Amino acid sequence: MAESDSVSMGEKRGYPEDEGKDAPSKKAKVEEEPKNDTSVDEPEDNDPEEEEAGRNEEDGESFADMMKHGLTEQDVGILKYVSDHQGFSGILKERYSDFVVHEINNQGKVVHLDDLSIPVEAQAAVEAEEVPTECEALTDEQKKQLSELQLFKNKEDNVSIEVVDDTKENRTLLHKAIKTQFPGLETKTEEIDGKKFIVAYHTAGKKALAAPRKHFWPKGRGSYCHFVLYKENKDTMDAINVLSKFLRLRPNMFSYMGTKDKRAVTVQEIAVLKITAERLSHLNKCLMNLKLGNFSYKNYPLKLGGLQGNHFTVILRNISGTDEQVNHAMKSLKETGFVNYYGMQRFGTTAVPTQHVGRAILKNDWSQVVDLILKPRPGAEKEFLVRCREEWSKSQDPEAALKKLPNKRCVEGQLLRGLSMYGKKDIVTAFGLIPRNNRLMYIHSYQSVVWNVMVSRRIEAFGLKPVEGDLVLKGTTAHVLTEEEAKSYSIHDVVMPLPGFDVIYPSHHIGEGYRELLSADGLDIDNMRHKVKDYSLSGAYRRILVRPSDVSWKVVQYDDPSVSLVHTDFEKLENKPAPVFNKEGKYNALLMEFSLPPSTYATMAIREVLKLDTSIKKQTQLNTTWFN
């Protein structure tokens, strides 16, 4: 996953490392983006009313209550800072629009949504069809009914429109008008009491996903429609599931270079196989918090890991620092950087951290894996999950527990479905029903916490200069520094390994610390291969420090905490005015911009500036304190 790094409130998907080679060596990959894994995208036919019930129930929860049992940075080894400046307080993500992420594509261009038009080639094809009366074929009342059907707002599961003048041309016109103006609906002709009707129905269910409609595709046109997806407060997979539903496609028809988390405004490139820009453009009429644009046709999909990085625009609200403190902190960030820790979103948001599940998988303790995922826990995020876990604890009946979930696609639902199919005697196969990326998330979370802990120990022991025994990369090969060599390297060159069977460790005592830490967890550092190939860890190397590029900042004043302080791409397209900052506002905010390479965490850069715990638990307490 291209870690766009918002402190997202939802379930996190991890990204797999390379499966490695047959024998350990000094060569191992530098940490990189994952291969595209379509198994995470398999849709399940959900009842829209059940999904809505789940959303409503979630909205009623108190997030502050949910996070009482969450993790803090200290829990996952995030302990050290680079600079010596005095920290100050500030609120991260008080609004989701305080965190804006733009992809930097493989050409080094920052991706923006700035054009909603259909490409000239596609527009010409539309005009060539010459159906000028298409929009006039439907009455206003029919359009209203169809619109409600499209958005699952009416009680009936179809809309019937009588063909008054029954000719083939008129029927064709109605079919085309409905499909063009209401993406996500399909039509058929039925005869009732001697009269012809065009029946429109929603195709996001079982039948449509099994056999999507085929459309004519010109030979000279690229097979993939690339577009820019702008989204607000929705993670990438949720957004793709919505697009899939309206377009009657399986989600794995879409490709992308990195996933973006929920609690943010994000802009990224997406590609989809043989769907026209016209059909995609029509979705802008009916989607909430999503906009599609900058359409083009190309002969290739997108691949995870194709990014050069992400550009961040971050608002830290109600800061307490003086101008001098802010400037000192930001100059240090620009010149020295920050400790390249894995951020808090890597480790989940509940009282059962993802790394504990990962450790159980690596130990081959499958009953504990099930227990950790399904057992009741304090501060559970959603009431229906509480009921599900209580049922499992009481009855150990996967089908009974599954019935408590309105949305079966969550990890708990997928595991329970596996247990109901394969039983508790074959947990490995049952666990395999969880999409691969989600399963690998757990073990990579364990790797990440080990890396964080050992890097903190390395900085504590040797500070911010290379020493004998440290590792640097020569190409993709790790090299152990001699005392003399250490003098010619910078701390920015030093890497530390994620544990695995294809990495080497520092030759000073921190290297031995890896062995001790894994041994305390019941794992053998010399045997990181697993009976299930997917869970064998080859390891990787990660730089200790990262320096952001394109760093800029300014302090602004504002009075109303509910007003957005960022001018988003969509607001610019709508010609909405940019935020106006008061010269003598009630509150100060730090507006900062910077770019980061893939797989680094913007929240860790922000942590370095504030010298403040960025965990959702601590930030929620700050928000609650401010508003109370």
Protein Blocks (a to p, Z undefined) as FASTA:
>chain_A
ZZehpacfbdcddddddebjfbdcfbdcddddddddfklmpccdddfklmmmmmmmmmmp
cfklmmmmmccfklnopabdfblcdcddddehkbfklpccddddfkopacddfbfbdcfk
lmmmmmmnopaklmmmpcfklmmmmmmmmnopafbfbdcdddfbacfklmmmmmmmmmmm
mghiacddddeehiacdddddfkbmmlmmmccdddddfklcfbdcdddddehiafklmmm
mmmmmnopafklpccfbdcdfbdcdddddddehiafklmmmmmmmpghiacehiacdfbd
cdehiagbdcdddddehiabdfklmmmmmmmmmmnopafbdcfklnojbfbdfklmmmmm
mnopaklmmmmmmmccehiabfklmmmmmmmmmnopaklmmmmpmblkbmklmmmmmmmm
nopmlmmlmmmmpcfklmmmmmmmmmmmmmmmmmmmmmmmnopadcehiacdehjaccdd
dfklmmmpcfklpccddddfkbccdfbfklmmmmmmmmmnopafklmccfblklpcebja
ddfbdcdehiacdddddfblkbcfbdcfklmmnopacddddfkbfbdcddddddddehia
fklmmmmmnopafbfklmmmmmmmmmZZ
